[in-house]
Amino acid sequence: MGEPTTESVRAEVGHIGAIEGLRGVAVLWVVLMHYFVLRGGLDDPWIGLLNTQPALKAIVANGYLGVDLFFLITGFLLTLPWFRHAMQGRAAPSAREFYRRRVRRIVPAYYVQLLILFALVIPLVHGSEFWMRNLWFTLYNIGAHVTFLHYTTPLSSASLSLNGALWTLALEAQYYLLLPLLAPLFVRWPWRTTASLAAIALAWRYQANHGLAALVAWEMRLGEAWKIPESTIRHFLWTQLPGYLAHFAIGVMIGRAWLMRRVVTSYTHAEAAWQAIAVAALVGLYVSHAAGSNLGDFAWAVVPLSLGLAMYAFVVRSPHSSNTVLAQGPLAFVGRVSYSTYLYHLPLLLVWNKYAPDLSWAGFPVYLALLLALSWLSWRFVERPFMQPSSKPVPNPWPTNAAPGASEAPTTSPTTTASGASPSTTTASSSNS
């Protein structure tokens, strides 16, 4: 896979504030949706208020679309080093170093969360006797979660009904394994690769609805003890990695477009037009989910296309505006701690529902404050120590006239190897890259 590079996204292109803000939007959307679902029967005044606002309720109830946005963001970020190396005539990044960075970025916080989930949240929510009554089931879940295989069978896909949101981590891990194989294809044949992955996603989701009989039967046998219906199994298969390859591919192409337009000198009036396009795409997404779609098996494609168009219009074509709205203030903070927020929001909510006193209107703000505090602690003391940058120099630093929202990579003087190539470097990123 080329010279042993260790360059991260942040080292290659700098901190992308707008993307971090989008991550904040995505995680808050998911948090709000789960709060709405899991507090629905608890006489929460915030739920009552939301029920009086049909438009806002529809937006919150579809908060699972925040996951689709996360997948677009992953696609956007992680292929950028391959594109930049190709633009500069350098060898492709090292697959081994890519995997090493992904492990350091994802695994520590995830494993600490698993320890808390199995040792503390299980007895708090399911009772102290759950372990003894379900010993082998729990041990299987531990093994499946530790190896990121929990979203492969109904035995572990719900994460013990304590943190079902972890299914996306399994898909992300699978995508990471594939990326060093896919990235060179995107570099050489970007549009053909995108079309191929979109075709795979379309075919997989169609088959998940109408075919895959042997796989469906096998998964149903595994879930027989819970009497899981075929429709649930088919949705489970529908949401496996092949069904999201179009999301990742669209994100990759938006990242490529951003990189190709990285030098922007000043605000242009065209940004207003692109902002209108972004709004129109989001309105179309809202209408398709609030009023329903007539596209049948292919209705899901509206999601990555609409979110992708809005993301392209706002981040790529409206860099100044996106930097102003997304890269500063609360959204920037939430984006920075979004990984830990995603990991802990469901377990904390379940514990909150069971043990917290009735705080009326103060309930949701207190829950959110506790969640963000816990997220910051996890980010500061678990995530961040594994993201410390190397002292090695970064070759070919980001230009000083880079697009707004892309702070420069560290400016150092590059040296060369005996062959004349720039040496490999490593810098960890706080932007989940």
MARBADREN-513891 format. One record per residue: residue in three letters; x, y, z of N, C-alpha, C in turn. Coordinates in steps of 0.1 Angstrom, whole numbers, plus 2048, in hexadecimal, padded with zeros to 3 digits. Example, Ala and Ser with C-alpha at 12.3 -4.5 7.8 and 13.67 -1.06 7.14 Angstrom:
BEGIN
Ala8847C784E87B7D384E8847DF84E;Ser8807EA8478897F584788180084F;
END
This chain:
BEGIN
Met8087F480080080080080980D800;Gly81580C7FC81D8187FB826819807;Glu82D82580883682881382F828820;Pro83682582B83082483882C83183E;Thr82183783881D84483D814843849;Thr81484D85180B84D85D80385A85E;Glu80085F8527F986C8527EA86B854;Ser7E587285E7D78728617D087D858;Val7C387D8597BB8878527BF895857;Arg7C08978647C48A48697D28A8865;Ala7DB89F8647E98A28607E98A6851;Glu7E08A08497E08A383B7D98B0838;Val7CD8B283E7C58BE8397C18C7844;Gly7C68C48517C28CD85C7B58CA862;His7B18D286B7A48D08727998D686A;Ile78E8CE8677838D385F7778D6868;Gly7768E386C76D8E787675E8E4873;Ala75B8E686674D8E48617498D5863;Ile7528CC86074F8BE86274D8BA871;Glu7568C08797548BD8887468C388C;Gly7428CE8877358D388B72A8CA886;Leu72B8C58797218BB8747218AF87D;Arg72C8AB88272C89F88B7238A3898;Gly7258AF89C71C8B38A870D8B38A4;Val70A8B78986FC8B78946F78A8894;Ala6FF8A088E6FB89288D6F988B89A;Val70288D8A47008868B16F588C8B9;Leu6F38998B86E789F8BF6DA89A8B9;Trp6DA8998AC6CE8938A56CA8858AB;Val6D587D8AC6D386F8B16CE8708BF;Val6D58788C76D28798D66C387D8D8;Leu6BF8888D06B188C8D16A78828CE;Met6AA87A8C36A18708BF69F8658CA;His6AA8618CF6A98568DA6A385C8E6;Tyr6A58688EA69E86E8F568F86E8F3;Phe68B8728E767D8728E36778648E4;Val67E85A8DF67884D8DF6788478ED;Leu6828488F568384190267D84990D;Arg67985590B67285D91566485F912;Gly65F85890765185B90364785790D;Gly64984D91563E84991F64184D92D;Leu64985792F64D85B93C648869940;Asp63E86E93963887B93D64388693D;Asp64C88693365689093265089C92C;Pro6518A893264A8B492B6518B891E;Trp65D8B591C6648B790F65D8AF904;Ile65A8A390765389A8FD64589F8FB;Gly63E8A49056318A99036328B68FA;Leu63C8BE8FC63D8CA8F46408C68E5;Leu6498BC8E364C8B88D66408B28CF;Asn6388AB8D662C8A68D06228B08CA;Thr6238BC8CF61B8C78CA6218CE8BE;Gln62D8CA8BA6338D08AE6368C68A4;Pro62D8C389B62F8B889263B8B8889;Ala63F8C488464A8C587B6578C2883;Leu6588C888F6648C58976658B789C;Lys6598B189F6588A38A365D89A898;Ala65A89D88C65E89588066D89587F;Ile6738A18816828A288068889A88B;Val68489C89768A8948A26888858A1;Ala67C88189D67987389C68186C891;Asn68687488768F86E87D69E871880;Gly6A187288D6AF8748916B886988E;Tyr6B385E88A6BC8538866C4857879;Leu6BF8618726C68668666D486C86A;Gly6D586F8776E287487B6ED869879;Val6E985C8796F38528766F7852868;Asp6ED85585F6F08568506FA86284F;Leu6F886D85670287885571087485A;Phe71086C86571D86786A72485F85F;Phe71D85785872484F84D729857842;Leu72286283F72686B834733872839;Ile73387684673F87D84C74B87384B;Thr74986784F75485D84F75A85C840;Gly75185B83775585A82975D867825;Phe75887282975E87F82676D87F82A;Leu76F87B83777C87E83D787874839;Leu78386783A78E85D83B79585A82E;Thr79085E82379785C81679F868812;Leu79E8738197A587F8157B487D814;Pro7BB87581D7C987381B7CD86C80E;Trp7C586380A7C885C7FD7C68667F1;Phe7BC86E7F27BB8787E77C68827E7;Arg7CA8877F37D58917F37E288B7EF;His7E587F7F37F18787EF7F28777DF;Ala7E68737D97E68727CB7E887F7C4;Met7E288A7CA7E38977C47F289C7C4;Gln7F98977CE80789C7D08118927CA;Gly80C8877C481587D7BE81C8757C8;Arg8178737D481D86C7DE81785E7DF;Ala81E8547E58198477E780D8477F0;Ala80483D7EE7F883C7F67FB83A805;Pro7F283F80E7F483D81C7F582E820;Ser7FC82B82B7FD81E82F7F0819835;Ala7EC80D8317E08068367E2803845;Arg7EE7FE8487F17FA8567F080685F;Glu7F681285B7F581E8647E7823865;Phe7DF82285A7D182685A7CA81D865;Tyr7CC8108657C580886E7C980B87C;Arg7D680E87E7DB81188B7D481E891;Arg7D38288887CC83488C7BE832890;Arg7B782A8887A982788A7A7820898;Val7B081689B7AF80F8A77B18198B3;Arg7BB8228B27BE82B8BD7B28368BE;Arg7AC8398B37A18438B479483D8B9;Ile7918318B578482B8B87848228C4;Val78E8198C678D80E8CF78D8128DE;Pro79781B8E279781E8F178A8228F7;Ala78482D8F17788328F776D8278F6;Tyr76C8208EB7628158E976480A8F4;Tyr7708068F67727FB90076F80090F;Val77280D91276F81291F760812920;Gln75981691674A816916745808918;Leu74B7FF9117467F19137487EC921;Leu7537EF9277567EC93574B7F193E;Ile7477FE93C73D80494472F7FE941;Leu72D7FB9347207F593071E7E7937;Phe7287DF9367267D193C7277D094B;Ala7307D99517327D895F7297E0967;Leu7247EB96271C7F596970E7F6964;Val70C7F89576FF7FB9526F67EF952;Ile6FC7E394F6F37D79506ED7D595E;Pro6F47D59696ED7D49766E47DF979;Leu6E77EC9756DF7F79786D17F7970;Val6D27F29646C67F295C6BE7E595C;His6C67DA95A6C07CD9596BF7C5967;Gly6C67CA9716C67C397E6D37BC980;Ser6D77BA98D6E37B49916E47A598D;Glu6D879F98B6D87919886D978E979;Phe6D97989716D97969636E578D95E;Trp6F17909636FD7899606FB77A962;Met6F677696E6F57689716EA761969;Arg6DF7689666D476295F6D8761950;Asn6E176994B6E476A93D6F376993A;Leu6FA76094170876194170E75F933;Trp70A75492D71075192070C75B915;Phe7007609166FB76A90D70377790F;Thr70677A91B70E78691E71C78591A;Leu72277991C730777918731777909;Tyr7277729027277728F37277818EF;Asn71E7898F571D7978F272A79E8F4;Ile73179B8FF73E7A190174879E8F6;Gly7497928F275278E8E774E7958DA;Ala7417958D773C79B8CB73F7AA8CA;His73D7B18D673F7BF8D674E7C38D6;Val7567BB8DD7657BE8DD76B7BD8CF;Thr7667B38C776B7B18BA7637B98AF;Phe75A7C18B37527C98AA7497C18A1;Leu7457B58A673D7AC89E72F7AB8A3;His72B7B58AC71E7B48B37137B78A9;Tyr7157BD89E70A7BF8957097B5889;Thr70D7A988C70D79E882702794885;Thr6FC7938916F278A8946E879189E;Pro6DB78C89F6D27918A86D678F8B7;Leu6DF7868B96E37838C76EA78F8CE;Ser6F07978C66F77A38CC6F47B08C5;Ser6EC7B08BB6EA7BC8B36E47C88BB;Ala6DC7C48C56D57CF8CD6DE7D38D9;Ser6EA7CE8DA6F37D18E56EC7D08F3;Leu6E57C58F56DE7C29026D37CC905;Ser6CE7D28FB6C37DD8FC6C87E8905;Leu6D57EA9056DB7F590E6E27FF905;Asn6E77FC8FA6EE8068F26ED8018E3;Gly6E18018DE6DF7FC8D06E68058C6;Ala6EA8118CA6F081A8C06FE8158BC;Leu70380B8C47118068C07117FF8B3;Trp7067FC8AD7067F58A070E7FC896;Thr70E80A89671581188C72481088E;Leu72980D89A73780B89C73C7FF895;Ala7347F48947377E888D7387EB87E;Leu72F7F38797307F686A73C7FF867;Glu73F80987074A81186E75780986E;Ala7587FF8777647F78787667EF86B;Gln75B7E986675B7E28597607EB84E;Tyr75B7F784D75F80184376D804844;Tyr7738068507818088527897FD84C;Leu7857F184E78C7E584878D7E6839;Leu7827EB8337827EB8247887F881E;Leu78980282678D80F82079B80F819;Pro7A580981F7B28098177B180280A;Leu7A77F98087A57F37FB79C7FC7F2;Leu7938037F878A80C7F07908197EC;Ala79881F7F579E82C7F27A582D7E5;Pro7AE8247E27B58257D57AC8247C9;Leu7A181D7CB79781D7C079082A7BE;Phe78D8317CA78783E7C97918487C3;Val79E8477C67A88507C07A984E7B1;Arg7A88427AC7AA83F79E79D840796;Trp79283B79B78583B79477B84079E;Pro77B84D7A27718527AC7638507A9;Trp75E85379D75085279974C844797;Arg75483C79175182E78F75082679C;Thr75A82A7A57598237B274D8277BA;Thr7498347B973D8387C07318317BA;Ala7308307AD72582A7A772481B7AA;Ser7308147AB7308067AF72B8047BD;Leu73080C7C672C80B7D471D80E7D6;Ala7188187CE70A81B7CF70280F7C9;Ala7078097BF6FF7FD7B96FF7F27C3;Ile70A7F07CA70B7E57D57007E87DF;Ala7007F57E46F67F97EE6E87F67EA;Leu6E57FA7DD6D77F97D86D47EA7D7;Ala6DD7E27D26DA7D37D16D97CD7DE;Trp6E17D07E86E17CA7F56D37CD7FC;Arg6CF7DA7FB6C37DD8026B77D77FC;Tyr6B77D67EE6AC7CF7E86AC7C17EC;Gln6B77BA7EC6B87AC7F06B47AA7FF;Ala6B87B48076B47B38156A57B3817;Asn69E7BA80E68F7BB80F6897AF808;His68F7A97FE68879F7F668F7927F4;Gly69C7917F76A47857F46AB781801;Leu6B777C7FF6C077780A6B976D813;Ala6B176480D6A975B8156B175281E;Ala6BC74D81A6C47448236CA74C82E;Leu6CF75882C6D47618366C9765840;Val6BE76883B6B376C8436AF76184C;Ala6AE7558476AA74984F6B474685A;Trp6C17478566CB7458606CA74F86C;Glu6C975C8696C87668736BB76487B;Met6B07608756A475D87D6A6752886;Arg6AD7478826B073C88C6B8741898;Leu6C274A8956CA7508A06C17588AA;Gly6B775F8A56AE7678AD6A17608B1;Glu6A17538AF69474C8B268F74D8C0;Ala69974E8CA69574F8D868D75C8DB;Trp6907668D36897738D567D7758CB;Lys67A76A8C366F76B8BA6707778B1;Ile67B7798AC67E7858A3677783895;Pro66E78B89166778988467178B878;Glu66D78686D67578786167779685D;Ser66D79E85F66F7AC85B67A7B3863;Thr67C7AF8706867B58786947B0873;Ile6957A38706A179D86A6A57A485D;Arg69B7A685569E7AD8486A37BB84A;His69D7C28536A27D08566B07CF85C;Phe6B37C58646C07C38696CA7C185E;Leu6C77B98546D07B78496D07C3840;Trp6C57CA83F6C47D68376CE7E183C;Thr6D17E18496DA7EB84E6E87E6850;Gln6EC7DB84A6FA7D784A7037E0841;Leu7107DF8427197E883B7167E982C;Pro7137DE8247117E08167067EA813;Gly6FC7EB81C6F17F581A6F580381C;Tyr70180682170581382471181781B;Leu71580F81272181280A71F81F802;Ala7128217FD71082E7F671283A7FF;His70E83980B71084481571F848815;Phe72783D81873684081973B84580C;Ala73784080173C8447F47388537F1;Ile72C8577F47288657F273186E7FB;Gly73386A80773C87181074A87380B;Val74F86880575C8687FF75D8737F4;Met7538737EB75387C7E075188B7E5;Ile74A88D7EF74989A7F575689F7FA;Gly75D89680176B89980677489C7FB;Arg7738947F077C8977E47798A47DF;Ala76C8A87DE7698B57D876E8C07E1;Trp76D8BE7EF7728C87F87818CA7F6;Leu7888BF7F57978C07F479B8C77E7;Met7938C47DC7978CB7CF7938DA7CF;Arg78A8DE7D87878EC7D978C8F37E5;Arg7978ED7EB79C8F17F87A19007F8;Val7A59057ED7AA9137ED79F91D7EA;Val79A9247F478F92D7F379493B7F8;Thr7939457F17999527F578F95A7FD;Ser78295B7F977996480076B95F7FE;Tyr76296580575396180474E9667F6;Thr74695D7F07409617E47309607E5;His7299677DD71B9687DE71595A7D9;Ala71D9527D37189457CF71593C7DB;Glu71B93F7E67189387F270A9387F6;Ala7039447F46F59457F86ED93B7F0;Ala6F09397E36E99307DA6EB9227DF;Trp6F791F7E36FA9117E76F390E7F5;Gln6F29197FD6EB91780A6DC914807;Ala6D791A7FD6C99187FA6C79097F5;Ile6D19057ED6D18F77E96D18ED7F5;Ala6DA8F07FE6DB8E880A6CD8E7812;Val6C78F38136BA8F381A6B08EB812;Ala6B08ED8056A68E67FC6A88D77FE;Ala6B58D27FE6B78C48006B28BF80D;Leu6B48C68186AF8C28256A08C3826;Val6998CD81F68B8CD81F6868C1817;Gly68C8BD80C6888B18056898A580D;Leu6948A481569689881E68A898828;Tyr6878A482E67C8A583866F8A0832;Val66C8A582665F8A281F65F89381C;Ser66A88D81866A87F814667876821;His66C87B82C66A87383865D876840;Ala65888383F64C88784664088283E;Ala641883831635880828636872822;Gly64286C82364385F81D64886080E;Ser64E8558096548557FC64D84A7F4;Asn64D84C7E66478437DD65283B7D6;Leu65E83B7DB6698357D466B8267D8;Gly6638217E16638137E567180F7EB;Asp6778047E56837FF7EA68F8087E9;Phe68D8137E169881C7DF6968297E6;Ala68C82A7EF68A8377F669683B7FF;Trp69D8318046A883480D6B383C807;Ala6B483B7F96BE8437F26BC8527F3;Val6B08567F76AE8647F86B686A804;Val6B986280E6C086681A6CF86A817;Pro6D78618116E586580F6E6870804;Leu6DD86F7FA6DD8797F06D98877F5;Ser6CF8887FD6CB8958036D589A80D;Leu6D98928166E38968206F0899819;Gly6F489180F7008938087008A1800;Leu6F58A47FA6F48B07F26F58BC7FC;Ala6EE8BB8076EE8C68116FC8C8816;Met7038BD8197118BD81E71A8C3814;Tyr7198BF8077218C57FD71F8D47FB;Ala7128D77FB70F8E67F97148EE804;Phe7138E98107168F181C7258F181F;Val72B8E581F7398E48237438E7817;Val7408E380B7498E48007468F27F9;Arg73A8F57F77379017EF73490E7F8;Ser73290C80572F91780D739917819;Pro74691781774F91582274F91F82D;His74D92C82974D93683374193583C;Ser73693383672993183E72A925847;Ser72E91A84172F90E84973990F855;Asn74491685274D91885D747921868;Thr73F92B86573993386E72F92C877;Val72792487071B91D87772091187E;Leu72990987972C8FC87E7398FB886;Ala742903883750901888753908895;Gln74990E89B74B9168A77409138B1;Gly7439178BD7399168C87349088CC;Pro7289078D17238FA8D67248EF8CC;Leu7218F18C07228E68B67308E08B4;Ala73A8E98B57478E58B474B8DC8C0;Phe7478E08CC74A8D98D87438CB8D7;Val7368CB8D472F8BE8D37358B58C8;Gly7398BB8BD7408B38B374D8AD8B8;Arg7548B58C07618B08C575F8A38CE;Val7548A38D67528988DF74788F8DA;Ser7448908CD7388898C873A8798C9;Tyr7468748C77488668C87448608D5;Ser7498678E07458628ED7378658F0;Thr7318708EB7238738ED71B8688E7;Tyr71F8638DB7188588D471984B8DD;Leu7248498E272783C8E971E83C8F6;Tyr71C8478FD71684790A70884C90B;His7028529006F58589026EA84E905;Leu6EA8428FF6DF8399026E0832910;Pro6EC82D9146ED8289226EA83292C;Leu6EE83E92B6EB8499346DC84B935;Leu6D684B9296C884E9296C0843930;Leu6C483792E6BD82C9346BE82C943;Val6CA82F9486CC8319566C583D95C;Trp6C58489546BD8549586AF851959;Asn6A984A94F69B84795069783F95C;Lys6A083696169D82D96C69F83497A;Tyr6A983C97B6AD8419886AB85098A;Ala6AB8589806AA86698269D86B987;Pro69D87499069087A99568988298A;Asp67C88498C67588C98267989B984;Leu6808A09796858AE97A67C8B7971;Ser6718B296C6698B99636718C0957;Trp66F8CD9556768D394A6858D394B;Ala68A8D19576998D195969F8C3955;Gly6968B995369B8AC9506A48AB944;Phe69F8AF9386A78AE92C6B48B692D;Pro6B48C39316C18CA9326CB8C493B;Val6C68BE9476CF8B89506D58AB94A;Tyr6CD8A39436D289793C6DC89B932;Leu6D98A592A6E28A991F6EF8AE925;Ala6EF8B69306FB8BB9367038B093C;Leu6FD8A694270489A94770B89293C;Leu703891931709889926715890920;Leu71489D91E71F8A491872B8A5922;Ala7288A592F7338A593973A897938;Leu73288D93873887F93774087E92A;Ser73A88391F74188291274E88A912;Trp74F89591975B89D919766895922;Leu76188F92D76B88793577087C92D;Ser76887592576D86A91D77686F912;Trp77387A90C77B880901789884907;Arg78888B91379589091979E88591E;Phe79887B9257A187292C7A2864925;Val79A86191B79B85591479E857905;Glu79685F8FE7998618F07A68698EE;Arg7A78748F47B287D8F17C08788F3;Pro7C28708FE7D086B9007D48628F5;Phe7CB85C8ED7CF8538E27D085B8D5;Met7CD8688D57CD8708C97D887A8C9;Gln7E28788D27ED8828D37F68818C6;Pro7F988C8C080188C8B480F8888B6;Ser8158828AB82387F8AB82B88C8AA;Ser83888B8AD8408978AC84789789E;Lys84388D89684988C888844898880;Pro84C89D8768478A886E83D8A3864;Val8358AD85F82A8AA85582F8B0848;Pro8318A883E8358AD83182A8B582A;Asn82E8BE8218248C58198198CB820;Pro81B8D482A8108D98328058E082A;Trp7F98E08307ED8E682A7F08F5826;Pro7EC8F981A7EF9078167E891181F;Thr7EE91D81F7EA9288287DC92E824;Asn7D992B8177CC9318127C2925811;Ala7C291C81A7B991181A7AB91681C;Ala7A190E81979391181B790914829;Pro78791E82C78392083977D91383F;Gly78091184C77B9058527868FA852;Ala7918FC84B79C8F384B7A88FA850;Ser7AB8F885D7B68FE8637C38F785D;Glu7CE8FE85D7DA8F88577DF8EC85F;Ala7E58E28577EC8D885E7F98DE863;Pro7FF8D886D80B8DD8738168E1869;Thr81B8ED86A8258F28608338EE864;Thr8398E585D8468E086084E8DF853;Ser85B8DE8548638DD8488648CE845;Pro85F8CA8398608BC83586E8B8832;Thr8728AC83587F8A783087C89B827;Thr88689582188488B81788B87E81C;Thr88787381688D86681989886580E;Ala89F85A80F8AA8578058A48577F7;Ser8988537F58928527E888D85F7E3;Gly88D8697EC8888767E88798787EB;Ala87386E7F186586F7F5863876803;Ser85887C80585688281285487881C;Pro85A87A82885986F83384B86E838;Ser84886383E83A860844839868851;Thr82D86C85482B87386181E86E867;Thr81B87387380E86F87980A87B882;Thr7FD87E8817F788888A7E988388C;Ala7E58828997D787D89C7CE88989B;Ser7C18868997B78908977AC88F8A2;Ser7A889B8A679C89C8AF78F89C8A7;Ser79089A89A78589A89278188C88E;Asn783883896780875893787870887;Ser79387588479A8718787A886C87C;
END
